[in-house]
């Protein structure tokens, strides 16, 4: 099946244009897939905490005449997907089969990365992106939290912000994360980075930062729910792999793409000022290189 025509890809490509309540329906469908085929409008609405008409509008907005047509597509799409998965078991979840040739791996990994980046672009909420850029530009302090794989991404974001003169700090140690979060105020921004959205250290620290009055931003997977409870602004990746093995390979690229989006958005907000600062940094770095 052409992955570009699956129900999952249709939902993701429409996601950013859906209303907030409709996105809750989309989130449930993307998480639970074939279970939806056994549900009524009322039961799906109850599971999502929305009204029955919201479920119908969601089905309409992704291209179906009604909920019944949508359910038929769920059965068709996820049924075929399950059949494919059962007939061709994958090595962990990396879309690599035991009988793949070594020379096939580069193309598979690049195509997987392209798919993840395309999903992330489709999931991008332009309003949330604008809010995030504005909050960062006007922040007194920008705290960035991440652990493990996300810690390196937090450091990359801090490095970029420092280069253009923003007061950014990144913390991987949970003790330092929580101490720093307590000193934040309503003038500050806290950014939590967690692919799973359930990393306890990052979630708990973002909660503390919000309680301190800071504007909180979560960089996480579209399936995440815990970290978004404490996020004023959500910037979501669309990675379709979410397990331990794959998240360090594909999700990193998607999260770094959002990091670059934020960096370039901030740069564009005051181009002359920020590029002048960046030029000074570039000259400093250049002078440290041997000729």
TIDOFI-54752 format. One record per residue (C-alpha): x, y, z negated; chain; residue number from 1; residue in one letter. Coordinates in nm, 2 decimals. Example, Ala and Ser with C-alpha at 12.3 -4.5 7.8 and 13.67 -1.06 7.14 Angstrom:
[drendren [1.23, -0.45, -0.78], 'A', 1, 'a']
[drendren [1.37, -0.11, -0.71], 'A', 2, 's']
This chain:
[drendren [0.00, 0.00, 0.00], 'A', 1, 'x']
[drendren [0.12, 0.35, 0.08], 'A', 2, 'x']
[drendren [0.20, 0.50, -0.26], 'A', 3, 'x']
[drendren [0.10, 0.84, -0.13], 'A', 4, 'x']
[drendren [-0.26, 0.73, -0.08], 'A', 5, 'x']
[drendren [-0.32, 0.56, -0.42], 'A', 6, 'x']
[drendren [-0.57, 0.69, -0.66], 'A', 7, 'x']
[drendren [-0.29, 0.76, -0.91], 'A', 8, 'x']
[drendren [-0.12, 0.99, -0.65], 'A', 9, 'x']
[drendren [-0.45, 1.16, -0.57], 'A', 10, 'x']
[drendren [-0.51, 1.24, -0.94], 'A', 11, 'x']
[drendren [-0.16, 1.37, -0.99], 'A', 12, 'x']
[drendren [-0.17, 1.59, -0.67], 'A', 13, 'x']
[drendren [-0.49, 1.75, -0.80], 'A', 14, 'x']
[drendren [-0.40, 1.76, -1.17], 'A', 15, 'x']
[drendren [-0.27, 2.12, -1.19], 'A', 16, 'x']
[drendren [-0.59, 2.25, -1.02], 'A', 17, 'x']
[drendren [-0.82, 2.07, -1.27], 'A', 18, 'x']
[drendren [-0.98, 2.25, -1.57], 'A', 19, 'x']
[drendren [-0.85, 2.17, -1.91], 'A', 20, 'x']
[drendren [-1.14, 1.93, -1.99], 'A', 21, 'x']
[drendren [-1.11, 1.76, -1.65], 'A', 22, 'x']
[drendren [-0.74, 1.71, -1.72], 'A', 23, 'x']
[drendren [-0.83, 1.52, -2.04], 'A', 24, 'x']
[drendren [-1.03, 1.28, -1.82], 'A', 25, 'x']
[drendren [-0.73, 1.26, -1.58], 'A', 26, 'x']
[drendren [-0.50, 1.18, -1.87], 'A', 27, 'x']
[drendren [-0.72, 0.90, -1.99], 'A', 28, 'x']
[drendren [-0.76, 0.75, -1.64], 'A', 29, 'x']
[drendren [-0.38, 0.76, -1.58], 'A', 30, 'x']
[drendren [-0.31, 0.60, -1.91], 'A', 31, 'x']
[drendren [-0.58, 0.33, -1.90], 'A', 32, 'x']
[drendren [-0.62, 0.26, -1.53], 'A', 33, 'x']
[drendren [-0.84, -0.05, -1.47], 'A', 34, 'x']
[drendren [-1.02, -0.02, -1.80], 'A', 35, 'x']
[drendren [-1.21, 0.27, -1.65], 'A', 36, 'x']
[drendren [-1.39, 0.04, -1.40], 'A', 37, 'x']
[drendren [-1.58, -0.11, -1.69], 'A', 38, 'x']
[drendren [-1.69, 0.22, -1.84], 'A', 39, 'x']
[drendren [-2.00, 0.43, -1.78], 'A', 40, 'x']
[drendren [-2.00, 0.81, -1.74], 'A', 41, 'x']
[drendren [-2.11, 0.84, -2.10], 'A', 42, 'x']
[drendren [-1.85, 0.61, -2.25], 'A', 43, 'x']
[drendren [-1.56, 0.76, -2.05], 'A', 44, 'x']
[drendren [-1.68, 1.11, -2.16], 'A', 45, 'x']
[drendren [-1.69, 1.00, -2.52], 'A', 46, 'x']
[drendren [-1.34, 0.85, -2.50], 'A', 47, 'x']
[drendren [-1.21, 1.18, -2.36], 'A', 48, 'x']
[drendren [-1.41, 1.41, -2.59], 'A', 49, 'x']
[drendren [-1.58, 1.59, -2.30], 'A', 50, 'x']
[drendren [-1.93, 1.61, -2.16], 'A', 51, 'x']
[drendren [-2.08, 1.38, -1.90], 'A', 52, 'x']
[drendren [-2.09, 1.65, -1.63], 'A', 53, 'x']
[drendren [-1.72, 1.71, -1.68], 'A', 54, 'x']
[drendren [-1.65, 1.34, -1.58], 'A', 55, 'x']
[drendren [-1.86, 1.39, -1.27], 'A', 56, 'x']
[drendren [-1.68, 1.71, -1.18], 'A', 57, 'x']
[drendren [-1.35, 1.53, -1.23], 'A', 58, 'x']
[drendren [-1.46, 1.27, -0.98], 'A', 59, 'x']
[drendren [-1.57, 1.53, -0.73], 'A', 60, 'x']
[drendren [-1.25, 1.73, -0.76], 'A', 61, 'x']
[drendren [-1.03, 1.44, -0.67], 'A', 62, 'x']
[drendren [-1.25, 1.37, -0.36], 'A', 63, 'x']
[drendren [-1.54, 1.14, -0.46], 'A', 64, 'x']
[drendren [-1.91, 1.20, -0.41], 'A', 65, 'x']
[drendren [-1.99, 1.06, -0.75], 'A', 66, 'x']
[drendren [-1.87, 0.85, -1.04], 'A', 67, 'x']
[drendren [-1.98, 0.52, -0.88], 'A', 68, 'x']
[drendren [-1.76, 0.59, -0.58], 'A', 69, 'x']
[drendren [-1.47, 0.68, -0.81], 'A', 70, 'x']
[drendren [-1.51, 0.35, -1.01], 'A', 71, 'x']
[drendren [-1.51, 0.15, -0.69], 'A', 72, 'x']
[drendren [-1.17, 0.31, -0.60], 'A', 73, 'x']
[drendren [-1.04, 0.23, -0.95], 'A', 74, 'x']
[drendren [-1.12, -0.14, -0.90], 'A', 75, 'x']
[drendren [-0.98, -0.14, -0.55], 'A', 76, 'x']
[drendren [-0.66, 0.05, -0.63], 'A', 77, 'x']
[drendren [-0.56, -0.09, -0.97], 'A', 78, 'x']
[drendren [-0.67, -0.44, -0.87], 'A', 79, 'x']
[drendren [-0.43, -0.44, -0.57], 'A', 80, 'x']
[drendren [-0.16, -0.29, -0.79], 'A', 81, 'x']
[drendren [-0.20, -0.56, -1.05], 'A', 82, 'x']
[drendren [-0.18, -0.83, -0.78], 'A', 83, 'x']
[drendren [0.14, -0.68, -0.64], 'A', 84, 'x']
[drendren [0.30, -0.67, -0.98], 'A', 85, 'x']
[drendren [0.20, -1.03, -1.07], 'A', 86, 'x']
[drendren [0.33, -1.17, -0.74], 'A', 87, 'x']
[drendren [0.66, -0.98, -0.75], 'A', 88, 'x']
[drendren [0.79, -0.94, -1.10], 'A', 89, 'x']
[drendren [1.03, -0.65, -1.14], 'A', 90, 'x']
[drendren [1.36, -0.64, -1.32], 'A', 91, 'x']
[drendren [1.26, -0.45, -1.63], 'A', 92, 'x']
[drendren [1.06, -0.16, -1.48], 'A', 93, 'x']
[drendren [1.30, -0.01, -1.23], 'A', 94, 'x']
[drendren [1.13, -0.14, -0.92], 'A', 95, 'x']
[drendren [1.42, -0.37, -0.86], 'A', 96, 'x']
[drendren [1.36, -0.74, -0.79], 'A', 97, 'x']
[drendren [1.60, -1.02, -0.88], 'A', 98, 'x']
[drendren [1.64, -1.11, -0.51], 'A', 99, 'x']
[drendren [1.72, -0.75, -0.40], 'A', 100, 'x']
[drendren [2.05, -0.70, -0.22], 'A', 101, 'x']
[drendren [2.31, -0.47, -0.38], 'A', 102, 'x']
[drendren [2.32, -0.25, -0.07], 'A', 103, 'x']
[drendren [1.94, -0.18, -0.12], 'A', 104, 'x']
[drendren [1.98, -0.03, -0.47], 'A', 105, 'x']
[drendren [2.10, 0.32, -0.37], 'A', 106, 'x']
[drendren [1.79, 0.38, -0.14], 'A', 107, 'x']
[drendren [1.56, 0.24, -0.41], 'A', 108, 'x']
[drendren [1.69, 0.46, -0.68], 'A', 109, 'x']
[drendren [1.69, 0.77, -0.46], 'A', 110, 'x']
[drendren [1.33, 0.70, -0.35], 'A', 111, 'x']
[drendren [1.22, 0.64, -0.71], 'A', 112, 'x']
[drendren [1.38, 0.97, -0.81], 'A', 113, 'x']
[drendren [1.20, 1.15, -0.52], 'A', 114, 'x']
[drendren [0.87, 1.00, -0.63], 'A', 115, 'x']
[drendren [0.93, 1.11, -0.99], 'A', 116, 'x']
[drendren [1.01, 1.47, -0.87], 'A', 117, 'x']
[drendren [0.71, 1.48, -0.64], 'A', 118, 'x']
[drendren [0.49, 1.37, -0.93], 'A', 119, 'x']
[drendren [0.64, 1.64, -1.15], 'A', 120, 'x']
[drendren [0.57, 1.91, -0.89], 'A', 121, 'x']
[drendren [0.21, 1.79, -0.85], 'A', 122, 'x']
[drendren [0.16, 1.80, -1.22], 'A', 123, 'x']
[drendren [0.30, 2.15, -1.26], 'A', 124, 'x']
[drendren [0.05, 2.39, -1.41], 'A', 125, 'x']
[drendren [0.14, 2.73, -1.27], 'A', 126, 'x']
[drendren [-0.04, 2.92, -1.55], 'A', 127, 'x']
[drendren [0.16, 2.73, -1.82], 'A', 128, 'x']
[drendren [0.48, 2.79, -1.63], 'A', 129, 'x']
[drendren [0.42, 3.16, -1.61], 'A', 130, 'x']
[drendren [0.34, 3.17, -1.98], 'A', 131, 'x']
[drendren [0.65, 2.98, -2.07], 'A', 132, 'x']
[drendren [0.88, 3.21, -1.86], 'A', 133, 'x']
[drendren [0.72, 3.52, -2.02], 'A', 134, 'x']
[drendren [0.75, 3.38, -2.37], 'A', 135, 'x']
[drendren [1.12, 3.29, -2.32], 'A', 136, 'x']
[drendren [1.20, 3.63, -2.16], 'A', 137, 'x']
[drendren [1.05, 3.82, -2.46], 'A', 138, 'x']
[drendren [1.18, 3.59, -2.73], 'A', 139, 'x']
[drendren [1.41, 3.70, -3.00], 'A', 140, 'x']
[drendren [1.55, 3.35, -3.07], 'A', 141, 'x']
[drendren [1.50, 3.05, -2.84], 'A', 142, 'x']
[drendren [1.54, 2.72, -3.03], 'A', 143, 'x']
[drendren [1.57, 2.40, -2.82], 'A', 144, 'x']
[drendren [1.52, 2.06, -2.98], 'A', 145, 'x']
[drendren [1.60, 1.72, -2.83], 'A', 146, 'x']
[drendren [1.76, 1.39, -2.95], 'A', 147, 'x']
[drendren [1.94, 1.12, -2.76], 'A', 148, 'x']
[drendren [1.90, 1.16, -2.39], 'A', 149, 'x']
[drendren [1.68, 1.46, -2.44], 'A', 150, 'x']
[drendren [1.96, 1.62, -2.65], 'A', 151, 'x']
[drendren [2.18, 1.65, -2.35], 'A', 152, 'x']
[drendren [1.90, 1.82, -2.16], 'A', 153, 'x']
[drendren [1.84, 2.06, -2.45], 'A', 154, 'x']
[drendren [2.21, 2.15, -2.43], 'A', 155, 'x']
[drendren [2.19, 2.20, -2.06], 'A', 156, 'x']
[drendren [1.90, 2.45, -2.11], 'A', 157, 'x']
[drendren [2.08, 2.63, -2.38], 'A', 158, 'x']
[drendren [2.39, 2.66, -2.16], 'A', 159, 'x']
[drendren [2.19, 2.81, -1.88], 'A', 160, 'x']
[drendren [2.02, 3.06, -2.11], 'A', 161, 'x']
[drendren [2.34, 3.17, -2.27], 'A', 162, 'x']
[drendren [2.49, 3.24, -1.93], 'A', 163, 'x']
[drendren [2.23, 3.51, -1.87], 'A', 164, 'x']
[drendren [2.25, 3.66, -2.22], 'A', 165, 'x']
[drendren [1.96, 3.50, -2.40], 'A', 166, 'x']
[drendren [1.98, 3.41, -2.77], 'A', 167, 'x']
[drendren [1.94, 3.04, -2.73], 'A', 168, 'x']
[drendren [2.04, 2.76, -2.97], 'A', 169, 'x']
[drendren [2.02, 2.38, -2.92], 'A', 170, 'x']
[drendren [2.01, 2.12, -3.20], 'A', 171, 'x']
[drendren [2.03, 1.74, -3.18], 'A', 172, 'x']
[drendren [2.07, 1.68, -3.55], 'A', 173, 'x']
[drendren [1.73, 1.66, -3.71], 'A', 174, 'x']
[drendren [1.84, 1.82, -4.04], 'A', 175, 'x']
[drendren [1.96, 2.13, -3.85], 'A', 176, 'x']
[drendren [1.65, 2.13, -3.62], 'A', 177, 'x']
[drendren [1.42, 2.16, -3.92], 'A', 178, 'x']
[drendren [1.63, 2.41, -4.11], 'A', 179, 'x']
[drendren [1.65, 2.64, -3.80], 'A', 180, 'x']
[drendren [1.27, 2.60, -3.73], 'A', 181, 'x']
[drendren [1.19, 2.74, -4.08], 'A', 182, 'x']
[drendren [1.36, 3.07, -4.00], 'A', 183, 'x']
[drendren [1.16, 3.13, -3.68], 'A', 184, 'x']
[drendren [0.90, 3.40, -3.65], 'A', 185, 'x']
[drendren [0.62, 3.51, -3.42], 'A', 186, 'x']
[drendren [0.89, 3.68, -3.21], 'A', 187, 'x']
[drendren [1.06, 3.35, -3.13], 'A', 188, 'x']
[drendren [1.02, 3.05, -2.91], 'A', 189, 'x']
[drendren [1.08, 2.68, -2.99], 'A', 190, 'x']
[drendren [1.11, 2.43, -2.71], 'A', 191, 'x']
[drendren [1.08, 2.06, -2.78], 'A', 192, 'x']
[drendren [1.20, 1.81, -2.52], 'A', 193, 'x']
[drendren [1.08, 1.45, -2.55], 'A', 194, 'x']
[drendren [1.01, 1.22, -2.25], 'A', 195, 'x']
[drendren [0.79, 0.99, -2.46], 'A', 196, 'x']
[drendren [0.63, 1.28, -2.65], 'A', 197, 'x']
[drendren [0.65, 1.07, -2.97], 'A', 198, 'x']
[drendren [1.01, 1.12, -3.08], 'A', 199, 'x']
[drendren [0.95, 1.18, -3.45], 'A', 200, 'x']
[drendren [1.24, 1.42, -3.51], 'A', 201, 'x']
[drendren [1.14, 1.65, -3.22], 'A', 202, 'x']
[drendren [0.76, 1.63, -3.28], 'A', 203, 'x']
[drendren [0.80, 1.71, -3.65], 'A', 204, 'x']
[drendren [1.04, 2.00, -3.59], 'A', 205, 'x']
[drendren [0.81, 2.15, -3.32], 'A', 206, 'x']
[drendren [0.53, 2.13, -3.58], 'A', 207, 'x']
[drendren [0.74, 2.32, -3.83], 'A', 208, 'x']
[drendren [0.83, 2.58, -3.57], 'A', 209, 'x']
[drendren [0.46, 2.64, -3.50], 'A', 210, 'x']
[drendren [0.38, 2.67, -3.86], 'A', 211, 'x']
[drendren [0.66, 2.93, -3.88], 'A', 212, 'x']
[drendren [0.47, 3.14, -3.62], 'A', 213, 'x']
[drendren [0.69, 3.07, -3.32], 'A', 214, 'x']
[drendren [0.55, 3.01, -2.97], 'A', 215, 'x']
[drendren [0.60, 2.64, -2.90], 'A', 216, 'x']
[drendren [0.67, 2.48, -2.57], 'A', 217, 'x']
[drendren [0.68, 2.10, -2.50], 'A', 218, 'x']
[drendren [0.87, 1.94, -2.21], 'A', 219, 'x']
[drendren [0.73, 1.59, -2.19], 'A', 220, 'x']
[drendren [0.56, 1.32, -1.98], 'A', 221, 'x']
[drendren [0.21, 1.36, -1.87], 'A', 222, 'x']
[drendren [0.10, 1.06, -2.07], 'A', 223, 'x']
[drendren [0.24, 1.21, -2.39], 'A', 224, 'x']
[drendren [-0.01, 1.31, -2.66], 'A', 225, 'x']
[drendren [0.16, 1.35, -3.00], 'A', 226, 'x']
[drendren [0.40, 1.63, -2.92], 'A', 227, 'x']
[drendren [0.13, 1.83, -2.73], 'A', 228, 'x']
[drendren [-0.07, 1.86, -3.05], 'A', 229, 'x']
[drendren [0.19, 2.12, -3.17], 'A', 230, 'x']
[drendren [0.26, 2.28, -2.83], 'A', 231, 'x']
[drendren [0.11, 2.62, -2.73], 'A', 232, 'x']
[drendren [0.24, 2.56, -2.38], 'A', 233, 'x']
[drendren [0.29, 2.22, -2.21], 'A', 234, 'x']
[drendren [0.52, 2.16, -1.91], 'A', 235, 'x']
[drendren [0.47, 1.80, -1.79], 'A', 236, 'x']
[drendren [0.67, 1.56, -1.59], 'A', 237, 'x']
[drendren [0.49, 1.30, -1.37], 'A', 238, 'x']
[drendren [0.72, 1.01, -1.42], 'A', 239, 'x']
[drendren [0.55, 0.68, -1.36], 'A', 240, 'x']
[drendren [0.82, 0.49, -1.57], 'A', 241, 'x']
[drendren [0.79, 0.55, -1.94], 'A', 242, 'x']
[drendren [0.97, 0.26, -2.11], 'A', 243, 'x']
[drendren [1.31, 0.26, -2.28], 'A', 244, 'x']
[drendren [1.50, 0.12, -1.99], 'A', 245, 'x']
[drendren [1.39, 0.36, -1.72], 'A', 246, 'x']
[drendren [1.33, 0.69, -1.91], 'A', 247, 'x']
[drendren [1.71, 0.75, -1.93], 'A', 248, 'x']
[drendren [1.74, 0.71, -1.55], 'A', 249, 'x']
[drendren [1.44, 0.88, -1.38], 'A', 250, 'x']
[drendren [1.28, 1.10, -1.65], 'A', 251, 'x']
[drendren [1.61, 1.28, -1.70], 'A', 252, 'x']
[drendren [1.59, 1.41, -1.35], 'A', 253, 'x']
[drendren [1.23, 1.53, -1.39], 'A', 254, 'x']
[drendren [1.31, 1.71, -1.71], 'A', 255, 'x']
[drendren [1.62, 1.87, -1.57], 'A', 256, 'x']
[drendren [1.40, 1.99, -1.28], 'A', 257, 'x']
[drendren [1.17, 2.17, -1.53], 'A', 258, 'x']
[drendren [1.48, 2.31, -1.70], 'A', 259, 'x']
[drendren [1.59, 2.46, -1.37], 'A', 260, 'x']
[drendren [1.24, 2.59, -1.30], 'A', 261, 'x']
[drendren [1.25, 2.78, -1.64], 'A', 262, 'x']
[drendren [1.60, 2.91, -1.58], 'A', 263, 'x']
[drendren [1.52, 3.04, -1.23], 'A', 264, 'x']
[drendren [1.19, 3.18, -1.34], 'A', 265, 'x']
[drendren [1.36, 3.38, -1.62], 'A', 266, 'x']
[drendren [1.63, 3.49, -1.37], 'A', 267, 'x']
[drendren [1.36, 3.62, -1.13], 'A', 268, 'x']
[drendren [1.18, 3.81, -1.41], 'A', 269, 'x']
[drendren [1.46, 4.07, -1.42], 'A', 270, 'x']
[drendren [1.68, 3.97, -1.13], 'A', 271, 'x']
[drendren [1.93, 4.26, -1.14], 'A', 272, 'x']
[drendren [1.99, 4.24, -1.52], 'A', 273, 'x']
[drendren [2.03, 3.87, -1.54], 'A', 274, 'x']
[drendren [2.24, 3.83, -1.22], 'A', 275, 'x']
[drendren [2.48, 4.10, -1.35], 'A', 276, 'x']
[drendren [2.52, 3.91, -1.67], 'A', 277, 'x']
[drendren [2.57, 3.59, -1.47], 'A', 278, 'x']
[drendren [2.84, 3.75, -1.26], 'A', 279, 'x']
[drendren [3.04, 3.84, -1.56], 'A', 280, 'x']
[drendren [3.02, 3.49, -1.69], 'A', 281, 'x']
[drendren [3.12, 3.35, -1.35], 'A', 282, 'x']
[drendren [3.43, 3.58, -1.34], 'A', 283, 'x']
[drendren [3.52, 3.47, -1.69], 'A', 284, 'x']
[drendren [3.50, 3.10, -1.59], 'A', 285, 'x']
[drendren [3.69, 3.17, -1.27], 'A', 286, 'x']
[drendren [3.97, 3.33, -1.46], 'A', 287, 'x']
[drendren [4.01, 3.02, -1.67], 'A', 288, 'x']
[drendren [4.09, 2.80, -1.36], 'A', 289, 'x']
[drendren [4.44, 2.74, -1.24], 'A', 290, 'x']
[drendren [4.51, 2.90, -0.90], 'A', 291, 'x']
